[in-house]
Amino acid sequence: MRHLHTRTTRRRVVGALTAGLLCAAGLAVPAVAAPAAEPAAPTLADGLALTPPMGFNNWNSTHCRAEFNESMVKGIADIFVEKGLKDAGYQYVNLDDCWALPTRDAEGKLVPDPARFPNGIKAVADYVHSKGLKLGIYTSAGTKTCNSAGFPGGLGHEYSDAQQFADWGVDYVKYDNCNNQGVDAKLRYTTMRDALKATGRPIVYSICEWGQNKPWEWAADVGHLWRTTGDISDNWGSMLGILKKNLPLAPYAGPGHWNDPDMLEVGNGGMTDTEYRSHFSMWSIMAAPLLIGSDLRKASQATFDILDNKEVVAVDQDPLGKQGTVVSSEGGRWVVAKEMKDGSRAVALFNESGSAQRIATTAKAVGLPHAPAYTQRDLWQHKSYNTAGTISATVPAHGTVLVRVTADRKWATHPPAVELGLDGSPLIEAGKAATPTSTVTDLGRTPALRVSAKLTGPEGWTVKATSRTTSAVVPTDRSLRTKWSVTAPAGTPTGSYDLTLKASYRSPTGVRVDSAVPLTMSVVAPPPSGTSGLGDLPWLSATNGYGPVERNTSNGESAAGDGHPITLGGVVYAKGLGVHAESAVEYYTGKECETVTADVGVDDEKGANGTVAFEVWADGTKVASTGVLTNAMPAQPLTADVTGAQVVRLVVTDGGDGIDSDHADWANAQLTC
């Protein structure tokens, strides 16, 4: 499936998409339930993909542009070797759509595009193989591929195409789902399985069926991996929505048969490095295929540092083959744990929210046996500590702390784990002092000695301790608490600002440890008095399923400002918010506002399509909701009492059927203070 081509085009060639096809990209935390039945054991048993495939696919960075060609593919293979990615486990260099000519030859054979691949696919495969790597190729389980140019698909040509691939030296086939003519999915994908097997060449088989027909329930003896969702996009909302759909499918993954939440976006520029580390951490703990989707010829060192983190890769590639499971997810504070072959547990503390959060669990909760203490290895810091059993950290907004915890007899050789945190609201009005309290807590079995804390803010800010900043000793489960007065200068522009909490301590063996956690405080404008249009007010944060949240227009799905007049039931509204499920928009109300009002519904521009539900939250409490709305319904008036709330959050969910066509309007949305 290709987001490059509009959802309208895709419906034309595929037909109506079934419920749940596209990724839900919102912030609402679903209840995570295990599937009703354990999956059957796979029967492929061909020894392929015993760990999740690792490699590269060009689509996310090049799409069908001319830069996708033989030179690029060879260059990626070179970089795999030169940058150590091959040594880290990456081995597949995969071609996506647009490698062929739009028509077959007179014998019905596929023809590589001579402009892109003047020496043919076999020459590229030979080059890739000469580097000790493997080549992958793409086609679709339909009459044509997903690209609008209409490249030939494999439906009805499975055996001929599979033999061509084998003759060229292809090692991996990605089989997409466009233009499938309504043929049963299991039949289409099983036919290609049999065709690949008949070639006698070992070829990893990737089923790109988008999760439409729940391939996790039937494909363990058909393919080595199967897509569980629609395409990923290079933004936080897309990554998050796909993550949430893939997490509950853990029971279906294992050696030779993997859930595939789509390729990596790390390094493509649409997310921060913190978000990309979360992306990479969560794909690894889910035992997902790790297919690099950025153009490595242009990648930053920060991108290579993420992709080449061998300790994180080891979590993904653990030979036991377990996918991580959700331990807890309350309030967007996710704990996901993965059983490892050596008996340890990889544990991801993942922060979905837009502000730093304390996320905690225990060794017992993640499945470790009782022990006097444990060794906890931080896989991004590459440092080891001892813990008495608590696994906890203050995790930055959209960040992930990834640790590997084991009941290790040598735990005492490591310094105690210490958690840094900051209690109090992260919101501050310029010129007014905020009064947070920092905490330095010993999680270890051994005491932390000569402990000190220091909080620093942006240049020009006043940050003063109003209580002690040192302690001679902090025992297990005790904290050094320090009160601070933090003031942003009058006139400081609104927005997020970085602060850093640092701690220094010594272990009983004399090892000095310096620790730091990045924090953010947001300078906010006091809410205006009277009644104001929310489309004209600054927001604290905004997430959206497609494109940005739009002020006073509908959502256009792509660039800012590409929407249309907000229209519900034939009525045009001059003001409001245009969003696309899943969506959340937060406003600072400073405990000085009373009501939010709006007319809400699916914008007329989507015709008969789209199902959404609207919610208003006040400081974490839902104070108004509509239930599921469709385009056939008239605009619904919505009024919410937000008295006393510091933050008000406007949420739109997908109505439970995926986000396709979910253009939602907060028409004439107003805030009264």
Secondary structure, DSSP 8 states (H G I E B T S, - for coil): --TTS-HHHHHHHH-S--TT-S----S--------SS--------SS--SS--EEEESHHHHTTSTT-SHHHHHHHHHHHHHTTHHHHT--EEE--TTSB-SS--TTS---B-TTT-TTHHHHHHHHHHHTT-EEEEEEESSSB-SSTT--B--TT-HHHHHHHHHHHT--EEEEE-TT-TT--HHHHHHHHHHHHHHHTS--EEEE--TTTT-GGGT-TTT-SEEE-SS---SSHHHHHHHHHHHGGGGGG-BTTBEEE-----TTSSSS-HHHHHHHHHHHHHTT--EEE-S-TTS--HHHHHHHT-HHHHHHHT-TT----EEEE-GGGEEEEEEE-TTS-EEEEEEE-SSS-EEEEEETTTTT----S-EEEEETTTTEEEEESSEEEEEE-TT-EEEEEEE--TTGGGS-B-EEEEEES-SEEETTSEE--EEEEEE-SSS-EEEEEEEEE-STT-EEEESS--EEEEE-TT-EEEEEEEEE--TT--SEEEEEEEEEEEE-TT--EEEEEEEEEEEEE----SSEEEGGGS--SEEE-SSS--EESS---SSSTT----EEETTEEESSEEEEESSEEEEEE-TT---EEEEEEEE-GGGTT--EEEEEEEETTEEEEEEEEEETTS--EEEEEE-TT-SEEEEEEE-TTS--TT-EEEEEEEEEE-
